[in-house]
């Protein structure tokens, strides 16, 4: 098995199906920046030949995951089945959603849940209250772990060697003037998050955005996810966040974690 902290998949072997990998590459080529693409654009984005991309697109079209007007290709809503299979197989999210909704009602800020996937956090549940980010977020959205509150919570569960290796792999970039990019400093901050049991990230992902996150653990105490609440930095500074947002967030995280332990 590959080390999950490495962000790398298993090495090719007798059980490795190259055509399946190529199909996934074609699916991942689509996104908010390129929802409709020509065959040549899909091939370039997926790093494939036109012939290979065409075979994958025609297969996906036959299965109902892609449609085409003869020139442009687009994913269909059926592609959501793939993500729903993950969500429906994890009853944690059915349990977490009403807890997160109650938290949003109490603090009047958006709440999200995410898991770690390589160097990114992937949003698996989101309860919005208002749009405060220029980045559009929804289930399946990915953000860098190193500069997000949920990311630092999730990274705090890694062993020292795995953490250093992952941070080196993602090559932290300054997304704002506040973003911490030095790997040594990030390790120090992430270890502090692990000791205190929560994280506050102030304008490192996007200027004007402050986020507070807490861990969700399973019955064995293993860190499996994180939840956060986000606010506007001009009205919710770090002190206000610790006083107003952190206590109910920690209580929500404990409630979700406690619910997992009775299953």
C-alpha positions as CSV (number, residue, x, y, z in Angstrom):
1,X,0.0,0.0,0.0
2,X,1.1,3.5,-0.7
3,X,1.8,5.9,2.2
4,X,-1.3,8.1,2.3
5,X,0.8,11.1,3.4
6,X,3.0,10.9,0.3
7,X,0.2,11.9,-2.0
8,X,1.3,9.1,-4.4
9,X,-0.7,6.2,-5.5
10,X,0.4,2.6,-5.6
11,X,3.1,1.6,-8.1
12,X,2.0,-0.1,-11.3
13,X,1.7,-3.9,-10.9
14,X,-0.1,-6.9,-12.3
15,X,-3.3,-5.4,-10.8
16,X,-2.8,-2.0,-12.3
17,X,-5.3,-1.3,-15.1
18,X,-3.9,1.5,-17.3
19,X,-7.0,2.1,-19.3
20,X,-9.0,2.7,-16.1
21,X,-6.4,5.2,-15.0
22,X,-6.7,7.0,-18.3
23,X,-10.4,7.2,-17.9
24,X,-10.0,8.9,-14.6
25,X,-7.5,11.3,-16.1
26,X,-10.1,12.3,-18.7
27,X,-12.8,12.9,-16.0
28,X,-10.4,15.0,-13.9
29,X,-9.5,17.1,-17.0
30,X,-12.9,18.8,-16.6
31,X,-13.4,21.5,-14.0
32,X,-14.8,24.9,-13.2
33,X,-12.2,26.5,-15.5
34,X,-12.9,24.2,-18.4
35,X,-16.4,22.6,-18.1
36,X,-16.6,22.2,-21.9
37,X,-13.7,21.0,-24.0
38,X,-12.9,19.8,-27.5
39,X,-11.2,16.5,-28.0
40,X,-7.8,18.2,-28.5
41,X,-8.3,20.2,-25.2
42,X,-9.2,17.1,-23.3
43,X,-6.2,15.2,-24.7
44,X,-3.8,18.1,-23.7
45,X,-5.3,18.5,-20.3
46,X,-5.2,14.8,-19.5
47,X,-1.7,14.3,-21.0
48,X,-2.9,11.8,-23.6
49,X,-2.9,11.4,-27.3
50,X,-6.0,12.4,-29.3
51,X,-6.7,8.8,-30.1
52,X,-6.5,7.7,-26.5
53,X,-8.6,10.6,-25.3
54,X,-11.2,9.9,-28.0
55,X,-11.5,6.2,-26.9
56,X,-12.0,7.3,-23.2
57,X,-14.5,10.0,-24.1
58,X,-16.6,7.7,-26.3
59,X,-16.6,5.0,-23.5
60,X,-17.7,7.6,-21.0
61,X,-20.3,8.9,-23.4
62,X,-21.7,5.4,-23.9
63,X,-21.9,5.0,-20.1
64,X,-23.7,8.3,-19.8
65,X,-21.0,10.2,-17.9
66,X,-20.2,12.5,-20.9
67,X,-22.3,14.2,-23.6
68,X,-21.1,15.9,-26.8
69,X,-22.6,18.2,-29.4
70,X,-20.3,16.9,-32.0
71,X,-17.5,19.2,-31.1
72,X,-17.5,20.0,-27.4
73,X,-17.6,17.4,-24.6
74,X,-19.2,18.0,-21.2
75,X,-19.6,15.9,-18.1
76,X,-23.2,14.9,-17.2
77,X,-24.8,14.9,-13.7
78,X,-24.3,11.1,-13.6
79,X,-20.7,11.8,-12.7
80,X,-22.0,12.7,-9.3
81,X,-22.8,9.0,-8.7
82,X,-19.1,8.4,-8.3
83,X,-18.7,10.9,-5.4
84,X,-22.1,10.0,-3.9
85,X,-20.8,6.4,-3.6
86,X,-18.1,7.6,-1.2
87,X,-20.5,9.9,0.8
88,X,-23.2,7.3,1.1
89,X,-20.6,4.7,2.3
90,X,-19.6,6.9,5.2
91,X,-22.5,7.3,7.6
92,X,-20.5,9.9,9.5
93,X,-21.7,12.6,7.2
94,X,-25.4,11.8,7.8
95,X,-24.6,12.2,11.5
96,X,-22.5,15.3,11.1
97,X,-24.8,17.4,8.9
98,X,-27.5,18.2,11.6
99,X,-24.7,19.1,14.1
100,X,-23.1,21.4,11.6
101,X,-26.5,23.0,10.7
102,X,-27.1,23.7,14.4
103,X,-23.6,25.2,14.6
104,X,-24.2,27.5,11.6
105,X,-27.5,28.7,13.1
106,X,-25.7,29.5,16.4
107,X,-22.6,31.3,15.0
108,X,-24.1,32.6,11.8
109,X,-21.0,31.5,9.8
110,X,-20.5,28.8,7.2
111,X,-19.3,25.4,8.3
112,X,-17.5,22.7,6.3
113,X,-16.1,19.3,6.8
114,X,-13.1,17.9,4.9
115,X,-10.7,14.9,4.8
116,X,-7.0,14.8,3.8
117,X,-6.1,13.5,0.3
118,X,-2.4,13.8,-0.4
119,X,-1.4,17.4,-0.1
120,X,-5.0,18.7,-0.3
121,X,-8.1,18.9,1.8
122,X,-11.2,17.7,0.0
123,X,-14.6,19.1,1.1
124,X,-17.1,16.4,1.9
125,X,-19.9,18.4,3.5
126,X,-20.6,22.1,3.6
127,X,-23.4,24.2,5.3
128,X,-23.1,27.8,4.0
129,X,-24.6,30.9,5.5
130,X,-23.4,33.5,3.1
131,X,-20.7,33.9,0.4
132,X,-17.6,35.4,1.9
133,X,-14.9,33.8,-0.3
134,X,-14.1,34.6,-3.9
135,X,-13.3,30.8,-4.2
136,X,-16.5,28.9,-4.9
137,X,-16.6,25.9,-2.5
138,X,-18.8,22.8,-2.6
139,X,-18.6,19.1,-2.0
140,X,-15.5,17.8,-3.8
141,X,-13.6,21.1,-3.7
142,X,-9.9,20.9,-3.0
143,X,-7.7,23.4,-1.2
144,X,-4.0,23.2,-0.2
145,X,-3.7,21.6,3.3
146,X,-0.7,23.7,4.4
147,X,-2.6,27.1,4.4
148,X,-6.1,26.0,5.6
149,X,-7.3,25.5,9.1
150,X,-8.8,22.1,8.4
151,X,-5.6,21.1,6.5
152,X,-3.4,21.9,9.5
153,X,-5.7,20.0,11.8
154,X,-5.5,17.0,9.5
155,X,-1.8,17.3,9.0
156,X,-1.3,17.3,12.7
157,X,-2.1,13.6,12.7
158,X,0.9,12.7,10.6
159,X,4.2,11.4,11.9
160,X,7.1,13.8,11.7
161,X,8.8,12.2,8.7
162,X,5.5,12.0,6.7
163,X,4.6,15.6,7.5
164,X,8.0,17.0,6.4
165,X,7.9,14.9,3.2
166,X,4.3,16.0,2.4
167,X,5.1,19.7,2.9
168,X,8.1,19.3,0.7
169,X,6.0,17.6,-2.0
170,X,3.4,20.4,-2.1
171,X,6.0,23.2,-2.3
172,X,4.0,25.8,-0.3
173,X,3.3,29.0,-2.3
174,X,2.4,32.5,-0.9
175,X,-1.3,32.7,-1.8
176,X,-1.5,36.0,0.2
177,X,1.0,38.2,1.9
178,X,0.2,36.4,5.1
179,X,0.8,32.8,3.9
180,X,3.4,30.8,5.8
181,X,5.5,28.9,3.3
182,X,8.6,28.0,5.2
183,X,8.4,24.2,5.9
184,X,10.1,24.5,9.3
185,X,7.7,27.1,10.5
186,X,4.8,25.2,9.1
187,X,5.9,22.1,11.0
188,X,6.1,24.1,14.2
189,X,2.6,25.6,13.7
190,X,1.1,22.2,12.8
191,X,2.6,20.5,15.9
192,X,1.1,23.3,18.0
193,X,-2.3,22.6,16.4
194,X,-1.9,19.0,17.4
195,X,-1.1,19.9,21.0
196,X,-4.0,22.4,21.5
197,X,-6.6,20.5,19.5
198,X,-7.7,23.3,17.1
199,X,-6.4,25.6,14.4
200,X,-6.9,29.2,13.4
201,X,-5.7,30.4,10.0
202,X,-5.9,34.1,9.5
203,X,-5.9,35.3,5.8
204,X,-3.3,32.8,4.6
205,X,-5.6,31.2,2.0
206,X,-7.4,34.4,1.0
207,X,-7.1,37.9,2.3
208,X,-10.1,38.9,4.4
209,X,-10.9,35.3,5.4
210,X,-10.3,33.8,8.8
211,X,-11.0,30.2,9.6
212,X,-11.1,28.0,12.7
213,X,-11.0,24.2,12.6
214,X,-11.3,21.3,15.0
215,X,-10.7,17.5,14.6
216,X,-13.2,14.7,14.2
217,X,-12.0,11.3,15.6
218,X,-13.4,7.8,15.4
219,X,-14.0,5.4,18.2
220,X,-10.3,4.5,18.4
221,X,-9.3,8.2,18.7
222,X,-8.0,8.2,15.1
223,X,-8.2,11.6,13.4
224,X,-10.4,11.0,10.3
225,X,-11.7,14.5,9.4
226,X,-12.0,18.1,10.4
227,X,-14.7,20.7,10.5
228,X,-14.4,24.5,10.4
229,X,-16.2,27.7,10.5
230,X,-15.1,30.8,8.5
231,X,-15.6,34.5,9.0
232,X,-14.6,37.8,7.6
233,X,-11.3,39.0,9.2
234,X,-12.5,42.6,9.4
235,X,-15.2,41.7,11.8
236,X,-13.9,38.5,13.3
237,X,-10.2,38.8,14.4
238,X,-8.3,36.0,16.0
239,X,-9.3,37.0,19.6
240,X,-13.0,37.2,18.6
241,X,-12.7,33.9,16.8
242,X,-11.2,32.2,19.9
243,X,-13.9,33.7,22.1
244,X,-17.0,33.4,19.9
245,X,-16.4,30.7,17.3
246,X,-14.0,28.2,18.9
247,X,-16.1,27.0,21.9
248,X,-19.2,26.0,19.9
249,X,-17.0,24.6,17.1
250,X,-15.1,22.3,19.6
251,X,-18.5,21.2,21.1
252,X,-19.8,20.3,17.6
253,X,-16.6,18.4,16.8
254,X,-16.9,16.5,20.1
255,X,-20.6,15.7,19.4
256,X,-19.8,14.3,16.0
257,X,-16.9,12.3,17.3
258,X,-19.0,10.9,20.2
259,X,-21.7,9.9,17.7
260,X,-19.1,7.9,15.8
261,X,-18.1,5.9,18.8
262,X,-21.6,4.4,19.3
263,X,-21.7,2.8,15.9
